[in-house]
Amino acid sequence: MSAVPSVLTALRSQSQDPVRLLSAASAQLGKKMAVLSSFGAESALLLAIVAEADPEIPVLFLQTGKHFPQTLAYRAELARFLGLKAVIDIHPAALEVQERDPTGELWAFDPDACCRLRKVEPLALATLPYEALVTGRKRSQASTRAALPVVEEMPDGQIRLNPLALWTAEDIAQEMARRGLPAHPLVAEGYLSIGCAPCTRPAGQSADPRSGRWAGLAKTECGIHTAS
Ligand code: SF4
C-alpha cells in the first residue's frame, strides 16, 4: 500500500488548521481513517477536534487491561461529553496473553515484550483496514518527537496525521480551557502523560511530561508509532 500523492498534497495544504485537516481527511478517506487515543492527559483536545470535524470517525482505544480505573471512567465521560459515535476497544488476543503473560507481570521484567503483546500487535491487526491513522503526538512531548511532521507517510504507505504536532503544552492547556474540556482526573495529582498504571508515575518537577512513563528505564515509547 502507498498513499496517493494527491491525497497527501491535499492534506498537507490543510496542516495549519487541525479541524480543517481532519475535515479534509474525512472527506478524502471516509471510513478508511481512524483515530488512536489513550484518553490520557492531553487527549481531550484532539478528540474535541475529531468530534468537530466528524464525530463518526472511529476512535481506537487500546484496552491493555492495565489502565487506571480513572482512565476508563474518563474515556466514558469524554466520549459522552463530545458526542463521539464510534469509540472502539482494541484487546490483545486472550490466548496470547494466557501464553505469554500468564501472571500479568510481564511489564515488570520485559516491558518491551508487554507493549508488543498488549499494544503493538493488537493495533497492527486492528489498523489493517485503515489507510490513515490520526494521533495526538506532539513535538513538545519528548526529544524523540522533535521533528514530528503533521502529515506523515509511514514506510508501509499508511498515513499518520498528527494535527497537534506543532502545539506546545501551553497552547493545548489554553485551548482545552477555552473549549471547557474536562480534564483527566489524574492530572490534578501530577500525572502529565498517562499510560498503563504499572508504567506511569507523576512527572514531578521534570520539564519532560513523558518522564513519568517507564520511569527509571531507557524505554520512552511503547512501539506503536514506530512499528509500521
Ligand atoms: S505500558 Fe506497561 S503495562 Fe502497558 S503494555 Fe506497555 S509494558 Fe505493558
Residues whose N, C-alpha, C, O or C-beta is under 5 A from the ligand:
A	BS01	SF4	T64 K66 W107 P111 C114 C115 R118 G195 C196 C199
